[in-house]
Amino acid sequence: MKIVVCVKQTAGGDLNPFDACAYEAALQIKDAEVILLSMGPEKTAELLLSLTRLGAKQAYLLCDKAFAGADTLATAYTLSLAVKRLSPDLVICGRQTIDGDTAQTGPSLAVAAGLSLITNVMEIKSLDGQLTCLTRELGEQTVSYPALITVERINHLRLPGIRSKKGEVIRWDAKELGADVSRCGLKGSPTKVLASFQNEEGKRKCTFVEARELDRLIEEGLSKERSRIGKADLQNDKKLQKVWIIGESPRQMAETVSDDVTVICREVGKCQETRCERQSEVQEKDYARWLADLARKEQPSAILWGSDAWSKRTAPQVASLLQTGLCADCTALETDGEQLYMYRPAFSGNIIAKIACVTRPQMATVRTLAADAADVICALGRGAKKAQPLIEEYVRRKNEGGSVRWETAASRVAVDSEMMPYEKQVGLTGKSVNPPVYLAVGISGAVHHIAGMKQSGLIIAINPDRKAPVFEYADYGIIGTAEEVFQI
Ligand SMILES: Cc1cc2nc3c(=O)[nH]c(=O)nc-3n(C[C@H](O)[C@H](O)[C@H](O)COP(=O)(O)OP(=O)(O)OC[C@H]3O[C@@H](n4cnc5c(N)ncnc54)[C@H](O)[C@@H]3O)c2cc1C
């Protein structure tokens, strides 16, 4: 079996951790010929060369000035040219990069290279005849070859042996690839960053209190009206015509920019709405193609998606079919009546990027609130590690108490260090929640985390560091360690 593994060097110079898992997954497949593929600057060659010591004999580096500044559509196009030329049975990508963080390149590449697709793979179950994988949210999936899979953080990349040999790095530029440079790099990218600015959004005035007041404050939060919840971030006077939402979840955000919102059902064959009758003939695997055809015919100005795994897998495929831009994980939308302006936290945190899409339809996945309706969410961060058993016992006891529903949640660092499963992650790349009361314990308050909890009713932060940014987003702060506070 010939396997191409797509890898990216992050801005910090390391191998993207999800791609490390993709490489390890390929190396574990018996008798496979493994080839590495990366698009990046010349310095990536060094990383690729060191990675060949682990098993891949060849690494291809797509390197050309014309490739710089590519968004996910342009990246997928460029990678697809190399994939077509290498003609593998299987392409393995990491779920996402940790700097761009869109999770769009894999699905978009599958469409551009004509491969079947399975995303969010937890385990490769069978490779014989067809490919079967266990996925994070959609159970077991089987597809035919050639295929592309994106993997979760499911393993640890091996270390090189002492006697391991280096392979070779082959460079392909735009000419060698036969690339249409108008579809590459910045030029070929339909999403454009218009501006970026400090993110002040969600800030509150924090009152510092003693730990013994915690229970009283939670009671106070629970009794308050849920007035803050779900309010639109921006008010728009001018409205967009003809906006489609895929499923109900993006409705609230869509209605901030349009009075002309049509829901397109995502439940194949299960809906009685007029539009969905047409869709009842459609197979799940053909959904992206069906929707792209419908959009070509009816020309909506924008298509908005939720931020669940299905949307994140399907939206990039539709974007690739329509050759249009897709902005990931938007936290607010704005319009002048023609253009949709999409806001998302960018890179290292306190920056919000304002993004526009120069093609039509304009597409975005938007942050939507999680459906669970806990009354109090107690979120644990890295600093709550030692106190985790105490906190979980505290939450368990509160739940025994009766009508108030408590739940635990986690920061990304807590998930990455295996304190909690991914389903518990709150934030930009996790879920958004808006309980009446949110307790942030041992969480520093990175803007990526704040993005997922800032719409909560009352926010209480517990942290020994008075300067922790989380206090800027909290109504009440308790300065102390989690061990001290939950000892009670
Ligand atoms: C593109 C991108 C997307 C991201 N998406 C998300 C996301 O969806 N969700 C998310 O959470 N993060 C996300 N992150 C990561 C985010 O930037 C932060 O790194 C992360 O939120 C930090 O987690 P933390 O607060 O648990 O850990 P840290 O930042 O390490 O903070 C730990 C805190 O614990 C405190 N502490 C130490 N000891 C104790 C103690 N004994 N008791 C109590 N407190 C203590 C410390 O003072 C510190 O403030 C993303 C990052 C990027 C680049």
Ligand as a Chemical Component Dictionary entry (heavy atoms), coordinates in Angstrom:
data_LIG
# 
_chem_comp.id                   LIG 
_chem_comp.type                 NON-POLYMER 
_chem_comp.pdbx_formal_charge   0 
_chem_comp.three_letter_code    LIG 
# 
loop_
_chem_comp_atom.comp_id 
_chem_comp_atom.atom_id 
_chem_comp_atom.alt_atom_id 
_chem_comp_atom.type_symbol 
_chem_comp_atom.charge 
_chem_comp_atom.model_Cartn_x 
_chem_comp_atom.model_Cartn_y 
_chem_comp_atom.model_Cartn_z 
_chem_comp_atom.pdbx_ordinal 
LIG C1  C1  C 0 -5.763  28.251 17.499 1  
LIG C2  C2  C 0 -5.912  27.846 18.937 2  
LIG C3  C3  C 0 -7.129  27.350 19.378 3  
LIG C4  C4  C 0 -7.311  27.038 20.726 4  
LIG N1  N1  N 0 -8.523  26.562 21.167 5  
LIG C5  C5  C 0 -8.718  26.406 22.501 6  
LIG C6  C6  C 0 -9.986  25.997 23.023 7  
LIG O1  O1  O 0 -10.925 25.689 22.285 8  
LIG N2  N2  N 0 -10.142 25.925 24.374 9  
LIG C7  C7  C 0 -9.119  26.207 25.244 10 
LIG O2  O2  O 0 -9.318  26.110 26.484 11 
LIG N3  N3  N 0 -7.903  26.550 24.778 12 
LIG C8  C8  C 0 -7.679  26.642 23.427 13 
LIG N4  N4  N 0 -6.442  26.980 22.974 14 
LIG C9  C9  C 0 -5.325  27.028 23.932 15 
LIG C10 C10 C 0 -5.275  28.329 24.700 16 
LIG O3  O3  O 0 -4.576  29.315 23.961 17 
LIG C11 C11 C 0 -4.567  28.120 26.055 18 
LIG O4  O4  O 0 -3.295  27.554 25.825 19 
LIG C12 C12 C 0 -5.342  27.218 27.007 20 
LIG O5  O5  O 0 -6.696  27.615 27.106 21 
LIG C13 C13 C 0 -4.705  27.275 28.382 22 
LIG O6  O6  O 0 -5.288  26.302 29.207 23 
LIG P1  P1  P 0 -5.256  26.471 30.772 24 
LIG O7  O7  O 0 -5.833  27.788 31.129 25 
LIG O8  O8  O 0 -5.850  25.236 31.358 26 
LIG O9  O9  O 0 -3.685  26.387 31.091 27 
LIG P2  P2  P 0 -2.642  27.532 31.457 28 
LIG O10 O10 O 0 -2.669  28.638 30.502 29 
LIG O11 O11 O 0 -1.347  26.838 31.690 30 
LIG O12 O12 O 0 -3.171  28.116 32.836 31 
LIG C14 C14 C 0 -3.169  27.411 34.033 32 
LIG C15 C15 C 0 -3.634  28.360 35.120 33 
LIG O13 O13 O 0 -3.722  27.625 36.334 34 
LIG C16 C16 C 0 -3.329  28.471 37.388 35 
LIG N5  N5  N 0 -2.932  27.601 38.498 36 
LIG C17 C17 C 0 -1.711  27.060 38.758 37 
LIG N6  N6  N 0 -1.777  26.305 39.859 38 
LIG C18 C18 C 0 -3.059  26.345 40.298 39 
LIG C19 C19 C 0 -3.750  25.754 41.400 40 
LIG N7  N7  N 0 -3.111  24.963 42.262 41 
LIG N8  N8  N 0 -5.074  26.004 41.540 42 
LIG C20 C20 C 0 -5.729  26.829 40.655 43 
LIG N9  N9  N 0 -5.102  27.422 39.610 44 
LIG C21 C21 C 0 -3.783  27.175 39.444 45 
LIG C22 C22 C 0 -2.214  29.301 36.820 46 
LIG O14 O14 O 0 -2.060  30.508 37.570 47 
LIG C23 C23 C 0 -2.694  29.526 35.395 48 
LIG O15 O15 O 0 -3.407  30.750 35.302 49 
LIG C24 C24 C 0 -6.235  27.236 21.631 50 
LIG C25 C25 C 0 -5.011  27.714 21.161 51 
LIG C26 C26 C 0 -4.846  28.005 19.834 52 
LIG C27 C27 C 0 -3.513  28.528 19.356 53 
# 
loop_
_chem_comp_bond.comp_id 
_chem_comp_bond.atom_id_1 
_chem_comp_bond.atom_id_2 
_chem_comp_bond.value_order 
_chem_comp_bond.pdbx_ordinal 
LIG C1  C2  SING 1  
LIG C2  C3  SING 2  
LIG C2  C26 DOUB 3  
LIG C3  C4  DOUB 4  
LIG C4  N1  SING 5  
LIG C4  C24 SING 6  
LIG N1  C5  DOUB 7  
LIG C5  C6  SING 8  
LIG C5  C8  SING 9  
LIG C6  O1  DOUB 10 
LIG C6  N2  SING 11 
LIG N2  C7  SING 12 
LIG C7  O2  DOUB 13 
LIG C7  N3  SING 14 
LIG N3  C8  DOUB 15 
LIG C8  N4  SING 16 
LIG N4  C9  SING 17 
LIG N4  C24 SING 18 
LIG C9  C10 SING 19 
LIG C10 O3  SING 20 
LIG C10 C11 SING 21 
LIG C11 O4  SING 22 
LIG C11 C12 SING 23 
LIG C12 O5  SING 24 
LIG C12 C13 SING 25 
LIG C13 O6  SING 26 
LIG O6  P1  SING 27 
LIG P1  O7  DOUB 28 
LIG P1  O8  SING 29 
LIG P1  O9  SING 30 
LIG O9  P2  SING 31 
LIG P2  O10 DOUB 32 
LIG P2  O11 SING 33 
LIG P2  O12 SING 34 
LIG O12 C14 SING 35 
LIG C14 C15 SING 36 
LIG C15 O13 SING 37 
LIG C15 C23 SING 38 
LIG O13 C16 SING 39 
LIG C16 N5  SING 40 
LIG C16 C22 SING 41 
LIG N5  C17 SING 42 
LIG N5  C21 SING 43 
LIG C17 N6  DOUB 44 
LIG N6  C18 SING 45 
LIG C18 C19 SING 46 
LIG C18 C21 DOUB 47 
LIG C19 N7  SING 48 
LIG C19 N8  DOUB 49 
LIG N8  C20 SING 50 
LIG C20 N9  DOUB 51 
LIG N9  C21 SING 52 
LIG C22 O14 SING 53 
LIG C22 C23 SING 54 
LIG C23 O15 SING 55 
LIG C24 C25 DOUB 56 
LIG C25 C26 SING 57 
LIG C26 C27 SING 58 
# 
